Amino acid sequence: MRKLNYKLIISDFDGTLINDNQQILPTVRTAIENYVECGGIFAVCTGRMTCCILPRVRELGLKGLVVAYQGTVIADIESGKILKNGGINSEGVAEICRNIKELGHPVNVYSSDDLYTDIPKDNVYLQRYERIVGIDAKHVDGDIAEFVLKNGLFCQKVAILIAHEEQAAVFNELKRRLGKKYDVTCSAKVLIEVSPLNDNKGTAVKYLANKFGIPIEKAVAAGDNLNDLPMIKAAGVGVAVGNAIDVLKNAADFIAVTNNEGAIAQIIEKFGFLD
């Protein structure tokens, strides 16, 4: 059995652990299995909903904890029990929704295992998003901010599905409006997400390290997008995969191959073992 070097490796999911076809490459699967068999702890930290990521990490045979909703929710993989459930109250969610609507965009609101949207059901981009995450959105007629308030929804995040060419301008404006009260970030080229301030992937990495009794400097974190920045800064070694945005690459300690080339397998081999 090989000796471990870094005992905790934490990976983003989309764009990092899986390839562009939403698949876990066989080489990656084998590398994770070998690392875990030697006593390493491999964890997934994603912006996906809890109910959407649990089946995927169970498919990998992982046990222990999984982080969802950008770090806001932490769950036990086997039981599905929620150990940490952060979020934003209905008044805050309504405020975010109003700001997004003022900018002329539809809204996705995430409350535990439910996704509410005012995007029309026949919208092809929404349908594609539903297929990727594996959940059917619940359509809201009328003012979505009022819907949130009326139902007293406690939400883990609010998101915009947006054309990539519009993303930067809308992100900057939302950051200007809401950045002092909420975390405004991006997890993909077509998403802008707003979640609780200071409750992100970086705080999740610290939580996991503490939970498993591993010094944070012996943790490796890998990702591809802006929402992964707090995570790679918090870990002892921060890794950007080859397809990551430049901001992440500039902050990383190491740049791996792309997600389509098995980045996580490379990261496990380089940092996971002493020999």
N, C-alpha and C positions, 0 to 999 in steps of 0.2 A: 504494500500500500504506500502510495506516495505521500511525502510530508507536505503539509500546507505552509504557504507563505501568508497570503492575505486570506483571512478566515471568513470574511463576509463580502460577497459580491452582489451588488444591487443593480438591476437592469431596468431601464425603460422598456416598454413593450413595443408599441407601434414605431416602426422606423429604426428599431434597435435590435430587439430580440427576434422579431419576425421579419420576413422579407417583404418585398413590395406586393407579393401575392398572398399576404396574410398567413404565410406558412412558417413553421419552425423547421429549419433545415436539419436533416439527419445528423450532420456533424455537430451542430449546436446542441441538439438533444443529447447526443452521446457525451459531449464535453460536460454538460450540466450533471448528467447521471454519474460520471466518474468523479467529478468534484464533490458531489454530495456523498457518494460512497466513501470518500476519504475523510469525511467529517466536515467539509465546508458547508457554509450556509449560503444558499442562492435565493435571492428574493426579487420579486418584481414590484416596481413602483411606477404606476401609470396614471394617466389622466382619465382613463376609462371608468365607467360606473362599476360599482362593486359586483353587481349581478352579471356584468358582462365579462369581467376578468376572471372570476372564480372558475368557470368551466375551462378556461384556457390554461390556468396554472395547474388545475387538477389533471388535465390532459398530459401535462409534463410529469406528473407524478410528484409534484412538489408538496411539501408539508410545511407547517410553520405559519408564517404570516405573509399576507399580501397587502400592498398599499394601493388604494384607489383614489380617484378624485383629486389628483395632484398632491396627495399627502394628507388630505382632510379626513379620509376614512382608512382605518387599518382593521383587517379582519383575519380570523383564523381560517386557513384554507379548508381543512377537513370538515369542520362543523359549520362554517359560515358565520360564526358568532362575531359580532362587531365589538372590537376592543376600544376603538376610538372613533367617535362620530362628530366631527366638527361641521360647521356650516354657517349659514347666514340666515337671520330671521326674516320674516315676510316683509317687514318694512324696508330692510336693506335690499332684498331681492327686487322689490317694486321700484326702488330708486334706481337700481342698475337697469332694469327693464325700460324705464322711462328714458334714461339717457341713451340707450341703444335705439329706441324708437325715434327719438329726436334726430338721430343721425340717419334715419331712413332704412333701418334694417330689421328683419324679423328676428325672433328670439327663441332660443332653446333654454328651458329651465329644468334643472335636474334636482329631484327630491327623492333621496334614497334609491329605490328601484324603479322610479317612474320618470319618464322624460315627457315634458309638456312643451308644445311648440305652437306658434301661430303661423308657421310655414304651411302653405297648402299641401294637402295629402298627396296630390299628384306631382309635386315638385320632384324632378329626377335627382337632384342633388340630395334632397332629404331621403329619398328612397335608397340611394346608394349608401348614404351614411347609416341608415337603419340596417342594411345588409351587413355592413362592416362590423358594427358594434353588436349586432344580433338582438335588437330590441325594436318593438313598434312604438313609435311616438304617439302620444295622446294629443289630438288636435284641440286647440283652444280657440273658440270663436270670440271675437270682441277684444277688449283691452286685456292683454296678458298680465299687466301690472295689477289691475283690479282683480283679476282671477286669483293671483297669488295672495293678495290681501284677504279676499273673501274666504279663501280656504285655509288661511294661516299657514302657508307652506314654509317649512324649514328646508332650505336648499343647500346642496353642497357646491354647486356652481351654476353660473349662467354663461351661455355661449352664443356665438354668432357663427353661422356657416356663411362664408364670404368668398367672393372671387379673389384669387391670389393677388391680382393687380390692385385691388382695393384695400388689401389687408394692412399695409404699413400706415396709410393715412388714418384709417379708422382706429387702429391700435394706438397710434400716438395721441389721437383726440380723446379716446377713452382713458388712456393713461393720465392725461392732463386733468380730466374731469374727476376720475375716481381713484387714481393711484395712491392717494394719501389714506384712503379708507379700505381699499380692497387690493388684492393681487390681480393685476392685469397681465396676461401672458398669452403665448401661442404654443400649441402643441403640434400643429400641422400647417401646411401652406394655406389651408382653407378654413382655419379655425382661429377665433379669438375667444379667450376664456377669462371669466372673472370669478374669483374665489376668495375665501377669507384671507385677510392680510396676515402674514407671518405664520401661515399654516400650510406649508408647501412641501415639496419633495426634500428640501434640505432638512427641515425639522423631522421629517419621516425617517431619513437616514440616521439621524441622531437617536431617534426613538428605537429603531431596530438595533443599532449598536448597543445601546444601553440594555435593551430587553434580552439580548443574547450574551451580554457580558463581554463584548468585544471592543477593545479600544478603537475609537473612531479612526485613528491613523492606520489601523489594519483593515479598513474597509475600502472597497473599490466601488465606484458608481459610474455607470455608463449611460449615455443618452445621445439624442440627436437634435433636440430643439430647445427653444428658449425656456420652456417650463422645466427643463432638466438642469438649468444653470445653478440654482441653489443646491441641487443634489451633488453635482460634481465639485462644487466649491466646499461642501461640507465634508466629503469623504477624504480619507488619506490620499487616495489617488483618484483623480477625476479623469474620465476617458470620454472623448468624443468619437463616435463612429465616423467612418469615412464620408458618409452622406450627410453629416451634421451641418447645421448652419455655421457661418464663419464666427459668429459671436461665441458659440460653444467651443469651437476649435481653438480660438484664441485664449480661452480660459482653461483649457484642458492640460493635464500633465502628459497625456499620451493620445495620439490619434490612431485609431484602429482602422481596419479595412471596413468596407461598407456592410450594411445589414444583409445585402444580397450575397455577400462573400463569406458570411459566417462570422461577423465581428465578435460575437460573444464567445465563440469557441476560441478565437485568438486571444481574447482578454483573459479567459480562464487559464489557458496554457501559459501565458506570459506572467500573470500575477498570482494565480491561484496556488502554484506549487513552488517548492524550493529547488527541486531537481528537474 
